[in-house]
Amino acid sequence: MNAKKKPVYHRLLESAQIPEDLAEGAILVHVTGRQEAYIENYRGIMEYTDTRVMLLGKHCRLVIEGKHLTIPFYTAEEMRITGYIETIRYL
């Protein structure tokens, strides 16, 4: 798609060098093996137990299930989940 046919919104994102996934409100998940997940751009924590963490996103919910799950670090925009991660699902 050439620059003239792209919507203004997308051209602004490109010129400001803002990743489209962040601008759209997508949850970003970076996983290191089965021991750690780094989550960005979430809206809130809906459920937190040692076997399940459910996060609210702009367009979906993210569920991480496993054993001995902990959240050693979090801010309003990012968090780290550690433990034995068995599944990651989007609802």
Number of C-alpha atoms within 10 A of each C-alpha: 5 5 9 8 8 10 9 11 8 14 14 11 13 12 8 9 9 12 10 12 11 12 11 10 16 16 23 15 17 11 15 11 9 13 14 18 20 17 19 21 20 24 17 14 14 12 11 15 14 14 16 20 20 20 20 18 20 13 13 14 18 20 18 19 20 19 14 13 21 18 17 9 11 13 9 11 12 16 17 18 20 19 18 18 22 13 11 16 10 13 10
